[in-house]
Amino acid sequence: TSIKEIGITHPLLLVRQNGGYRIASGHRRFQIADRLGFADLPAQILAIADDAAMLETNLLENSSHRRYSDVEKGLIVSKMRDAGVPEDQALNRYMPFLGLERSKKLYADFIQVEALTPGLRRLLHELNVPLRVFSACFGWDAQSLSAVETLFAELRPGVNKWRELLELIDETARRDGIKAADILFRQEIQSIREAGMSSHEKYDQIHQMCCRQFASQ
């Protein structure tokens, strides 16, 4: 709304690349302006030599006013690794910009965000689900990740309910030596999903069914 009313007051930051320009910072401003049909945008061209320097520029510019979701933080950490930033440098210099502790375990956990399916990442980002909740999915196969994305996109529960059901499914799958998808594709769950109930009621029945299954073994 503010861009529509007063335009872009903070220039995009660009770097030269392959005869054109690449956005170093300002991707969202560019996307909004493009949707609004702006023909001209203010921009500043930077003399940046590599991806690591461009990533640092982006973090420095956004750290004072941008709040990243845990999914975004995970993708940024992965970009650091892919840009050749040493782990110690990522821990000591960049993770504080993301509001993260200088923890090797946390670094390793956030790296795993990249392995989630794009659709699941979008859903987790949209609902602002924290890493401590969705880390239960780490190590799941693609079919299981796709199944949980479909279910939670339909139910859209709160964060605590995400945690309860994900942990229950993960613990059951590990104990029984099966995939999470084997649980999520069971006919009982499909029947609940197809029933004419509210999302809240469907969640409660699916959760109760998973609890019974866990207690039965």
C-alpha positions as CSV (number, residue, x, y, z in Angstrom):
1,T,0.0,0.0,0.0
2,S,2.8,2.4,0.9
3,I,4.6,1.7,-2.4
4,K,1.4,2.4,-4.3
5,E,0.8,5.7,-2.5
6,I,4.4,7.2,-2.4
7,G,6.5,4.9,-4.6
8,I,9.8,3.3,-3.7
9,T,11.8,5.6,-1.4
10,H,14.7,3.2,-0.7
11,P,16.6,2.2,-3.9
12,L,17.1,-1.4,-5.0
13,L,20.7,-2.6,-4.8
14,L,22.0,-4.1,-8.1
15,V,25.2,-5.8,-9.2
16,R,26.3,-6.2,-12.9
17,Q,26.0,-9.7,-14.2
18,N,26.3,-11.2,-17.7
19,G,25.7,-7.8,-19.4
20,G,22.7,-7.1,-17.3
21,Y,21.9,-6.6,-13.6
22,R,21.0,-8.8,-10.7
23,I,19.2,-7.7,-7.6
24,A,21.3,-7.9,-4.4
25,S,18.7,-6.4,-2.2
26,G,15.1,-5.3,-2.8
27,H,13.5,-8.4,-4.4
28,R,10.2,-7.8,-2.6
29,R,10.1,-4.1,-3.5
30,F,10.8,-5.1,-7.2
31,Q,8.0,-7.7,-7.2
32,I,5.5,-5.3,-5.7
33,A,6.4,-2.5,-8.1
34,D,6.2,-4.9,-11.0
35,R,2.7,-5.9,-10.0
36,L,1.7,-2.2,-9.7
37,G,3.0,-1.6,-13.2
38,F,5.8,0.8,-12.3
39,A,8.0,1.5,-15.4
40,D,11.0,3.1,-13.5
41,L,12.5,2.2,-10.1
42,P,15.3,3.9,-8.2
43,A,18.4,1.7,-8.0
44,Q,22.0,1.8,-6.9
45,I,24.7,-0.3,-8.6
46,L,27.2,-1.9,-6.3
47,A,30.7,-3.1,-7.0
48,I,30.4,-6.6,-5.7
49,A,32.6,-9.4,-6.9
50,D,30.9,-12.6,-5.6
51,D,27.8,-14.2,-4.1
52,A,29.1,-14.1,-0.6
53,A,29.6,-10.3,-0.7
54,M,26.1,-9.9,-2.2
55,L,24.6,-12.0,0.5
56,E,26.3,-10.0,3.2
57,T,25.0,-6.7,1.6
58,N,21.5,-8.1,1.6
59,L,21.7,-9.1,5.3
60,L,23.3,-5.8,6.4
61,E,20.6,-3.8,4.6
62,N,17.7,-5.9,5.9
63,S,18.8,-6.8,9.4
64,S,17.5,-3.6,11.0
65,H,13.9,-3.9,9.8
66,R,13.3,-7.4,8.3
67,R,12.0,-10.3,10.3
68,Y,12.7,-13.6,8.6
69,S,10.7,-16.8,9.0
70,D,12.7,-19.9,10.0
71,V,12.2,-21.2,6.5
72,E,13.8,-18.1,5.1
73,K,16.6,-18.3,7.6
74,G,17.3,-21.9,6.6
75,L,17.5,-20.9,2.9
76,I,19.8,-18.0,3.7
77,V,22.1,-20.4,5.7
78,S,22.1,-22.7,2.7
79,K,23.0,-19.9,0.4
80,M,25.9,-19.0,2.7
81,R,27.2,-22.5,2.3
82,D,26.7,-22.6,-1.4
83,A,28.5,-19.2,-1.8
84,G,31.6,-20.8,-0.1
85,V,31.2,-19.0,3.3
86,P,33.1,-21.1,5.8
87,E,31.0,-22.5,8.6
88,D,32.9,-20.6,11.3
89,Q,32.4,-17.3,9.5
90,A,28.7,-18.1,9.0
91,L,28.4,-18.8,12.7
92,N,30.3,-15.9,14.1
93,R,29.4,-13.1,11.6
94,Y,26.2,-13.9,9.8
95,M,24.0,-15.9,12.1
96,P,23.6,-13.0,14.6
97,F,22.2,-10.9,11.7
98,L,19.4,-13.6,11.5
99,G,18.8,-13.4,15.2
100,L,20.3,-16.9,15.7
101,E,22.8,-18.2,18.3
102,R,26.3,-19.1,17.2
103,S,25.5,-22.8,17.4
104,K,26.9,-25.5,15.1
105,K,23.9,-27.7,15.8
106,L,21.5,-24.8,14.9
107,Y,23.5,-24.2,11.7
108,A,23.2,-27.9,10.8
109,D,19.5,-27.9,11.5
110,F,18.8,-24.8,9.4
111,I,20.8,-26.3,6.5
112,Q,18.2,-29.1,6.4
113,V,15.4,-26.7,5.5
114,E,16.6,-26.8,1.9
115,A,15.8,-30.5,1.7
116,L,12.0,-29.9,2.3
117,T,9.8,-29.7,-0.7
118,P,9.2,-26.2,-2.1
119,G,5.5,-26.4,-1.4
120,L,6.0,-27.4,2.2
121,R,8.5,-24.6,2.6
122,R,6.0,-22.1,1.3
123,L,3.3,-23.4,3.7
124,L,5.7,-23.3,6.7
125,H,6.8,-19.8,5.8
126,E,3.2,-18.6,5.2
127,L,2.1,-19.9,8.6
128,N,5.3,-18.9,10.3
129,V,6.0,-22.3,11.8
130,P,9.2,-22.4,13.8
131,L,12.1,-24.8,13.0
132,R,11.7,-26.6,16.4
133,V,8.3,-27.7,15.2
134,F,8.9,-28.7,11.6
135,S,12.3,-30.3,12.4
136,A,10.3,-33.5,13.0
137,C,10.1,-33.8,9.2
138,F,13.8,-33.8,8.6
139,G,14.9,-37.0,7.1
140,W,11.5,-37.8,5.7
141,D,11.3,-39.0,2.1
142,A,9.8,-36.9,-0.7
143,Q,6.5,-38.9,-0.6
144,S,6.0,-38.2,3.1
145,L,6.9,-34.6,2.8
146,S,4.3,-34.2,0.0
147,A,1.7,-36.0,2.0
148,V,2.2,-33.8,5.1
149,E,2.1,-30.7,2.9
150,T,-1.2,-31.7,1.4
151,L,-2.7,-32.5,4.8
152,F,-1.6,-29.4,6.6
153,A,-2.5,-27.1,3.7
154,E,-6.0,-28.5,4.1
155,L,-6.2,-28.3,7.9
156,R,-4.0,-25.2,8.5
157,P,-3.7,-25.8,12.3
158,G,-2.0,-23.6,14.8
159,V,1.7,-24.1,15.7
160,N,1.1,-26.3,18.7
161,K,-1.1,-28.6,16.7
162,W,1.5,-28.8,14.0
163,R,4.0,-29.9,16.7
164,E,1.7,-32.5,18.3
165,L,0.8,-34.2,15.1
166,L,4.2,-34.1,13.4
167,E,5.9,-35.5,16.5
168,L,3.3,-38.2,16.9
169,I,3.6,-39.3,13.2
170,D,7.4,-39.2,13.3
171,E,7.6,-41.3,16.5
172,T,5.1,-43.8,15.2
173,A,6.9,-44.2,11.9
174,R,10.3,-44.6,13.5
175,R,9.0,-47.1,16.0
176,D,7.2,-49.2,13.4
177,G,9.9,-48.9,10.8
178,I,7.6,-47.4,8.2
179,K,7.4,-44.1,6.3
180,A,5.3,-41.2,7.5
181,A,3.4,-41.4,4.2
182,D,2.3,-44.9,5.1
183,I,0.5,-43.4,8.1
184,L,-0.9,-40.4,6.2
185,F,-2.3,-42.4,3.3
186,R,-4.2,-44.8,5.5
187,Q,-7.9,-45.1,4.6
188,E,-9.0,-44.0,8.1
189,I,-7.3,-40.6,7.6
190,Q,-8.6,-40.3,4.0
191,S,-12.1,-41.0,5.2
192,I,-11.8,-38.2,7.8
193,R,-10.5,-35.8,5.3
194,E,-13.4,-36.5,3.0
195,A,-16.0,-36.1,5.7
196,G,-18.2,-33.0,5.9
197,M,-16.5,-31.5,9.0
198,S,-14.7,-28.4,9.8
199,S,-10.9,-28.4,9.6
200,H,-10.7,-28.2,13.4
201,E,-12.9,-31.4,13.7
202,K,-10.9,-33.2,11.1
203,Y,-7.6,-32.4,12.9
204,D,-9.0,-33.6,16.2
205,Q,-10.2,-36.9,14.7
206,I,-6.9,-37.5,12.8
207,H,-4.9,-36.7,16.0
208,Q,-7.0,-39.1,18.1
209,M,-6.7,-41.9,15.5
210,C,-2.8,-41.4,15.5
211,C,-2.8,-41.5,19.3
212,R,-4.8,-44.8,19.3
213,Q,-2.4,-46.3,16.8
214,F,0.7,-45.2,18.8
215,A,-0.8,-46.6,22.0
216,S,-1.9,-49.9,20.4
217,Q,1.6,-51.2,19.8
